[in-house]
Amino acid sequence: MEFVKFTPGEYLDFEKDAVQLRLDIAAGKAEMPPMGGPFGKKEPKPYTQEEIIAYNKKWDPYNPLFNDPEYAKKAGYADIPAYPGFCMAMAMGAPGFDKTMPSGGFYYTNDGTDIYLSRPVVAGDFLKPGESKGEFYEVTEPGSELRQWYMGGEGTLVDEAGTTVVHSYSNTRDCYKQYVDPAKHKDLSENMAEWCDYFPPAHYTSDEDWDYIRQLWSREEIRGAEPRYWEDVAVGTFMTETCSGPITYMDMITLYGNGMPLSRQQLCDKEGLKKMFRDPYGNYLFETSIHLGTRNLPNGRMVFYNDTAARLLARTVTNWIGDAGYVSRFCWRFFPFFKEMRNHYVPKDYDLITRVVPGYENRPLNRHGSEGDTVIGKAYIYDKRVDELGRHVIDICAWGETLDGDIIQVCPMQAVLPTRG
């Protein structure tokens, strides 16, 4: 036997303190420790035109509604609106497990993220954290070689009147194995490098591919000022496709380039450095630098963040609904990159595309996005209704599809449309 067989609720010596701390945090008996990573904690403040436009231009530089404040005001907005995904409420049931614990490998994934909006977020909004609730519990299967933990939460952002504007939900599944032979334990860099073995070769974008991409670009339509009325929308409609990419490592640096380098203080913290990824040249990097793997791992591949394709393909919906509509639900679901996570759980709405989109009954989410992928944004309207707030809503399954026909992202979405009534 190479790996320990785990029993739910029974913990080995190396687990006991870490598990108890997280149980105490979830029960409100202990404080959440400071979180690491490249992004510092941000204090609530009014959103500025500059930061919203900077975000919008990353993900949709084409629609004037998201890039021209004067255009947005003529469209009826108080100021420039934020493109989907600009802000969300953070809530956690417990911090992730320390990947310096002795192990045979750490693995993680999640069900994705759900963001609900009661109205568009615009420049000048001052949103503060409202209510939040965390979750933390074990989901290990008896006798499994994989110890599994569910940690997540939901929270809200409220405006100055106390009205909820954003309600979001997300979670993480932290899992690990334990070698029977301690000499085989892996360090963080060895563990994180594993995911490069799980990906197929990158797609080579041929001249014919580029001709097709240009055709898709030429067909994109921005609805703009002409209202798309709820009464005129038919269930069963496919929206006009969009196309982003091929996504290169330079695109990823541009899209996620708001991180900070490691400080001298961090580079002198020998205990802290044990939690860092170390590249083949001996340099210390944040763990998430493996998303730019071709630069950090020999023969590696750059890998999309969980939300990369979702933020690109949301343009399919915003283009189609026009200036008078807005996205009221924005979510993303993705294929787990660690193979250990692919048979142990079913993410929420994982099967939405196969349930509601004609022709996709046997075409599920089947691969995680990575270097060289072109994101063809597609969206299908599978329902329309008046919601609990009295808004006229369309329910949408959006997804990202590659030139090879792989499904790399499934995005349940909703949009509010104007009504003739």
Summary of the structure (lengths in Angstrom):
residues: 421
radius of gyration: 22.3
end to end distance: 68.3
largest distance: 70.9
contacts: 1314
relative contact order: 0.15
helix: 26%
strand: 25%
